Amino acid sequence: MWKLLSKRFQQAAQLLLLLLFEAANGASLHPWHQWEKEDFDLSHLSIFQNVKASDVRMLPYPHIAVENALPLDLYHRLEAAFPEDNQIYNFCEGPKYHVMENKRYDIRGYQILGDKSELDPIWKKFMAYHVSQAFYKEVLRVFGPGIRKARPDVEAIAHKNLTAMGAKMRLSKDQKADVLLESQISLNSPLKKSFAVAGPHHDAITKIWGGLLYMRQDNDTSTGADLQVIKCNGDCIKIFERARKANKGNKPKDIASFHDLELVSEVKYSKNMLFWFINGYDAVHAVTPRQPTPYSRRFLNFVGQAPQYNGIVPRPKPLAPRRPAFKQKKRG
């Protein structure tokens, strides 16, 4: 008993010393897995702190588009510490990287929170919160009804209520969770010729939700790169199948090439703009063509993934073909 109390006292004393050191030096020493614990309240960093459940638009699929999502002081801190393009390229492809035009590059959550990451501590804290159980609860606060409506399969496959599910960071060492969370620092590289990075599509069905926070640079005066919310007038799967057949097997790259898609709204690529949606076969969206610019298209990317779809929960193996029966010959 006394040994246990002594050990806990030592842990509390060590934590107090770390907090005092952090306050004196303006830096954080906490590894990411400690930030996940409830002892460290990082809710003031939440991307949803200014979002209400009533902000969700249920049609054509559950989504939100929120201007000035983060408090300006927090947004400006993140903006000032945003990694340089070369630093992001190096994270993705190593020191001998080759940059392609308008290509997407990401620093993933486990890289940001890794011991070797040299990113500003504010980024580590911000991303740590957005791969935590606490943030998962915030997603349910805003999008719980939307998930149940658009993705009833999530509860059915997990055999659990959404509120009983556990969430952990995707690609971490421990993948035993009902929902895997990802938070990324991302960009599309500069381009010299105008084109769209993505035509009408829905994301992989393994994704339960996706979110984007745009962080446009001050000197970027280019047009385009806006997100389009699109409605299917009919069965989305059949609409895309018909479009591919009409386009010789290739997926068309603009709405005009589809006969049964309707543009509902556009979300401008602008500072501190948050777009979040519940993914499904009808969650069709696109990005408008981006005009030539020497500036990268900066944003943060958030994902909630169902691990049951990606092989972490084994799928049943197909039965081996039955061998033809034969009769044993009787010995005479």
C-alpha positions as CSV (number, residue, x, y, z in Angstrom):
1,M,0.0,0.0,0.0
2,W,2.7,2.4,1.1
3,K,4.8,1.5,-2.0
4,L,1.9,2.3,-4.3
5,L,1.2,5.7,-2.7
6,S,4.9,6.5,-2.8
7,K,5.1,5.6,-6.6
8,R,2.0,7.8,-7.3
9,F,3.5,10.6,-5.3
10,Q,6.7,10.4,-7.3
11,Q,4.7,10.4,-10.6
12,A,2.7,13.5,-9.5
13,A,5.9,15.3,-8.5
14,Q,7.5,14.5,-11.9
15,L,4.5,15.8,-13.7
16,L,4.5,19.0,-11.6
17,L,8.2,19.6,-12.5
18,L,7.4,19.1,-16.2
19,L,4.6,21.6,-16.1
20,L,6.7,24.1,-14.3
21,F,9.5,23.7,-16.8
22,E,7.1,24.1,-19.7
23,A,5.6,27.2,-18.2
24,A,9.1,28.7,-17.7
25,N,10.4,27.8,-21.2
26,G,7.3,28.1,-23.4
27,A,7.7,24.5,-24.7
28,S,6.1,21.2,-24.2
29,L,7.8,18.0,-23.1
30,H,4.8,15.7,-23.1
31,P,4.8,12.9,-25.6
32,W,1.6,12.6,-27.6
33,H,0.2,9.5,-25.8
34,Q,0.2,11.5,-22.6
35,W,-1.8,14.3,-24.2
36,E,-4.5,11.8,-25.0
37,K,-5.2,11.3,-21.3
38,E,-8.0,13.3,-19.7
39,D,-5.5,14.9,-17.3
40,F,-4.5,17.2,-20.2
41,D,-7.5,19.2,-21.3
42,L,-6.8,20.3,-24.9
43,S,-10.4,21.1,-25.8
44,H,-9.5,24.8,-26.3
45,L,-7.7,23.6,-29.4
46,S,-10.7,21.8,-30.9
47,I,-11.7,22.4,-34.5
48,F,-15.3,22.1,-33.3
49,Q,-15.3,24.6,-30.4
50,N,-17.4,27.0,-32.5
51,V,-19.6,24.4,-34.1
52,K,-23.1,23.4,-33.0
53,A,-25.2,20.3,-34.0
54,S,-27.7,22.8,-35.5
55,D,-25.0,23.8,-38.1
56,V,-25.2,20.5,-39.8
57,R,-27.0,20.4,-43.2
58,M,-28.4,16.9,-43.7
59,L,-28.9,17.3,-47.5
60,P,-27.6,16.0,-49.9
61,Y,-25.5,14.3,-47.1
62,P,-24.6,15.5,-43.6
63,H,-22.0,18.3,-43.8
64,I,-21.0,21.7,-42.4
65,A,-19.2,24.7,-43.9
66,V,-18.1,27.1,-41.1
67,E,-16.2,30.3,-41.6
68,N,-13.7,31.4,-38.9
69,A,-13.9,28.0,-37.3
70,L,-10.9,28.5,-35.0
71,P,-10.5,31.5,-32.7
72,L,-8.2,34.0,-34.5
73,D,-5.4,33.9,-31.9
74,L,-5.2,30.1,-32.3
75,Y,-5.5,30.2,-36.0
76,H,-2.7,32.8,-36.3
77,R,-0.4,30.7,-34.0
78,L,-0.9,27.6,-36.2
79,E,-0.5,29.7,-39.4
80,A,2.8,31.2,-38.2
81,A,4.1,27.7,-37.3
82,F,2.9,26.0,-40.5
83,P,5.8,24.0,-42.0
84,E,7.5,25.3,-45.1
85,D,6.7,23.4,-48.3
86,N,10.1,21.9,-48.5
87,Q,9.8,20.5,-45.0
88,I,6.5,18.8,-46.0
89,Y,8.0,17.4,-49.2
90,N,10.9,16.0,-47.1
91,F,8.6,14.3,-44.7
92,C,6.8,12.6,-47.6
93,E,9.5,11.6,-49.9
94,G,12.8,12.2,-48.2
95,P,15.6,14.7,-49.0
96,K,15.7,13.7,-52.7
97,Y,12.1,14.6,-53.3
98,H,10.7,15.5,-56.7
99,V,7.7,17.8,-56.7
100,M,4.9,17.3,-59.2
101,E,2.4,20.1,-60.0
102,N,-0.8,20.3,-57.9
103,K,0.1,17.0,-56.1
104,R,-1.1,16.4,-52.6
105,Y,1.5,15.9,-49.9
106,D,0.7,15.1,-46.2
107,I,2.5,14.9,-42.9
108,R,0.5,12.2,-41.0
109,G,-0.5,12.3,-37.4
110,Y,1.9,9.7,-36.2
111,Q,4.7,11.6,-38.0
112,I,3.7,14.9,-36.4
113,L,3.6,13.3,-32.9
114,G,6.7,11.1,-33.3
115,D,9.8,11.7,-31.2
116,K,11.8,12.8,-34.3
117,S,9.3,15.5,-35.4
118,E,10.8,19.0,-35.2
119,L,7.5,20.7,-35.7
120,D,6.4,23.5,-33.3
121,P,4.9,22.2,-30.0
122,I,1.6,23.9,-30.8
123,W,1.1,21.5,-33.8
124,K,1.9,18.5,-31.7
125,K,-0.8,19.5,-29.1
126,F,-3.3,20.5,-31.8
127,M,-2.9,17.2,-33.7
128,A,-2.8,15.1,-30.5
129,Y,-6.2,16.4,-29.5
130,H,-7.7,15.6,-32.8
131,V,-6.7,11.9,-32.6
132,S,-8.1,11.5,-29.1
133,Q,-11.1,9.9,-27.5
134,A,-12.2,13.3,-26.3
135,F,-12.3,14.6,-29.9
136,Y,-14.3,11.6,-31.0
137,K,-16.9,12.5,-28.5
138,E,-17.0,16.0,-30.0
139,V,-17.6,14.5,-33.4
140,L,-20.6,12.6,-32.0
141,R,-21.9,15.8,-30.3
142,V,-22.1,17.5,-33.7
143,F,-22.6,14.6,-36.2
144,G,-24.0,11.7,-34.1
145,P,-27.5,11.8,-35.9
146,G,-25.8,12.3,-39.2
147,I,-23.6,9.3,-38.9
148,R,-26.5,7.1,-37.8
149,K,-28.5,8.3,-40.8
150,A,-25.8,8.2,-43.5
151,R,-23.8,5.3,-42.2
152,P,-25.9,2.8,-40.2
153,D,-23.4,0.1,-41.1
154,V,-20.8,1.6,-38.7
155,E,-22.8,0.5,-35.6
156,A,-24.0,-2.7,-37.3
157,I,-20.5,-4.0,-38.1
158,A,-19.0,-3.0,-34.8
159,H,-22.0,-4.4,-32.8
160,K,-21.8,-1.3,-30.6
161,N,-23.5,2.0,-30.1
162,L,-21.5,4.9,-31.4
163,T,-21.2,6.3,-27.8
164,A,-19.7,3.0,-26.6
165,M,-16.9,2.9,-29.3
166,G,-13.3,3.6,-28.6
167,A,-11.1,5.7,-30.9
168,K,-7.3,5.8,-31.4
169,M,-4.9,7.3,-33.8
170,R,-4.5,5.6,-37.2
171,L,-1.2,4.0,-37.9
172,S,-0.2,4.1,-34.2
173,K,1.3,1.0,-32.6
174,D,-2.0,0.0,-31.0
175,Q,-4.7,-0.3,-33.6
176,K,-7.3,-2.0,-31.4
177,A,-10.1,0.5,-31.7
178,D,-13.6,0.8,-33.2
179,V,-12.7,4.0,-35.0
180,L,-9.2,5.2,-36.2
181,L,-8.6,8.9,-36.3
182,E,-6.2,10.8,-38.5
183,S,-5.1,14.4,-38.6
184,Q,-2.7,15.7,-41.2
185,I,-0.9,18.8,-42.3
186,S,-1.4,18.9,-46.1
187,L,-0.8,20.9,-49.2
188,N,-1.3,20.8,-53.0
189,S,1.9,21.9,-54.6
190,P,2.2,25.0,-56.9
191,L,1.2,24.7,-60.5
192,K,2.0,26.4,-63.9
193,K,-1.0,25.0,-65.8
194,S,-4.6,25.2,-64.6
195,F,-6.4,21.9,-63.7
196,A,-8.5,20.4,-61.0
197,V,-7.0,18.1,-58.4
198,A,-10.2,16.0,-58.1
199,G,-13.3,15.7,-60.2
200,P,-16.7,14.4,-58.8
201,H,-16.2,11.5,-56.5
202,H,-16.9,10.0,-53.1
203,D,-14.1,8.8,-50.8
204,A,-13.3,5.2,-50.0
205,I,-16.1,3.7,-48.0
206,T,-13.7,2.8,-45.2
207,K,-13.8,6.5,-44.3
208,I,-16.7,7.4,-42.0
209,W,-16.0,11.1,-42.1
210,G,-13.6,13.6,-43.6
211,G,-12.8,17.2,-42.7
212,L,-10.8,20.0,-44.1
213,L,-9.6,23.3,-42.6
214,Y,-8.3,25.6,-45.3
215,M,-5.2,27.8,-44.5
216,R,-4.8,29.9,-47.6
217,Q,-1.6,32.0,-47.7
218,D,-1.8,35.8,-47.6
219,N,-0.1,36.3,-51.0
220,D,-2.0,33.7,-52.9
221,T,-4.3,35.6,-55.2
222,S,-5.1,32.8,-57.5
223,T,-8.7,31.6,-58.1
224,G,-10.3,28.2,-58.0
225,A,-9.5,25.2,-55.8
226,D,-13.0,25.5,-54.1
227,L,-14.8,22.5,-52.9
228,Q,-18.1,21.6,-54.5
229,V,-21.0,19.8,-52.7
230,I,-22.8,17.7,-55.3
231,K,-26.2,15.9,-55.3
232,C,-27.0,12.7,-57.2
233,N,-30.4,12.8,-58.9
234,G,-30.8,9.1,-58.7
235,D,-28.6,6.2,-57.6
236,C,-25.1,7.5,-57.2
237,I,-23.4,4.2,-58.0
238,K,-25.4,3.7,-61.2
239,I,-24.7,7.3,-62.2
240,F,-21.0,6.8,-62.0
241,E,-21.2,3.5,-63.8
242,R,-23.0,5.1,-66.7
243,A,-20.6,8.0,-66.8
244,R,-17.6,5.6,-67.0
245,K,-19.1,3.6,-69.8
246,A,-19.8,6.8,-71.7
247,N,-16.3,8.0,-71.1
248,K,-14.6,4.7,-72.3
249,G,-14.0,3.4,-68.8
250,N,-12.5,6.6,-67.4
251,K,-14.2,8.7,-64.6
252,P,-15.2,12.1,-66.0
253,K,-13.4,15.0,-64.4
254,D,-16.2,17.6,-64.2
255,I,-19.9,17.9,-63.4
256,A,-20.8,18.8,-67.0
257,S,-19.8,15.3,-68.1
258,F,-22.5,13.8,-65.8
259,H,-26.2,14.0,-66.7
260,D,-27.5,13.3,-63.2
261,L,-25.3,15.3,-60.9
262,E,-26.4,18.7,-59.5
263,L,-24.2,21.4,-57.9
264,V,-25.6,22.2,-54.5
265,S,-23.0,24.7,-53.1
266,E,-19.4,25.7,-53.2
267,V,-17.0,26.1,-50.2
268,K,-14.4,28.7,-50.9
269,Y,-10.8,28.0,-50.4
270,S,-10.2,30.7,-47.8
271,K,-8.5,31.2,-44.5
272,N,-10.0,29.4,-41.5
273,M,-12.8,27.8,-43.5
274,L,-13.9,24.4,-42.1
275,F,-15.7,21.8,-44.2
276,W,-16.7,18.5,-42.7
277,F,-18.9,15.7,-44.0
278,I,-20.1,12.2,-43.4
279,N,-18.8,9.9,-46.1
280,G,-20.9,7.5,-48.1
281,Y,-21.7,6.5,-51.7
282,D,-23.9,9.7,-52.0
283,A,-21.3,12.0,-50.5
284,V,-20.1,13.3,-53.9
285,H,-17.8,16.3,-54.0
286,A,-15.2,17.8,-56.3
287,V,-12.6,20.6,-56.4
288,T,-12.8,23.3,-59.0
289,P,-9.8,23.9,-61.4
290,R,-7.0,25.8,-59.7
291,Q,-5.3,28.7,-61.5
292,P,-1.5,28.8,-61.9
293,T,0.2,30.1,-58.8
294,P,3.6,29.8,-57.1
295,Y,1.9,29.2,-53.8
296,S,0.8,25.9,-52.3
297,R,-2.8,25.2,-51.4
298,R,-2.5,24.6,-47.6
299,F,-5.0,22.8,-45.5
300,L,-5.5,20.4,-42.6
301,N,-7.1,17.0,-43.2
302,F,-9.1,15.0,-40.7
303,V,-10.4,11.4,-41.1
304,G,-12.4,8.9,-39.1
305,Q,-12.0,5.4,-40.4
306,A,-13.8,2.1,-39.7
307,P,-11.0,-0.5,-39.2
308,Q,-13.5,-3.3,-39.8
309,Y,-13.2,-2.5,-43.5
310,N,-9.4,-2.5,-43.9
311,G,-8.2,-5.9,-42.9
312,I,-7.6,-5.2,-39.2
313,V,-10.7,-7.3,-38.5
314,P,-10.0,-10.4,-40.6
315,R,-12.5,-11.3,-43.3
316,P,-13.7,-14.9,-43.5
317,K,-11.6,-16.9,-45.9
318,P,-13.3,-18.5,-48.9
319,L,-14.1,-22.1,-48.6
320,A,-11.6,-24.4,-50.4
321,P,-13.2,-26.2,-53.4
322,R,-14.6,-29.5,-52.6
323,R,-12.7,-32.5,-54.0
324,P,-14.7,-34.9,-56.1
325,A,-15.9,-37.9,-54.1
326,F,-14.6,-41.3,-55.1
327,K,-15.4,-44.8,-54.0
328,Q,-12.7,-47.0,-52.7
329,K,-12.3,-50.2,-54.6
330,K,-13.0,-53.4,-52.7
331,R,-10.3,-55.9,-52.5
332,G,-11.2,-59.2,-54.1
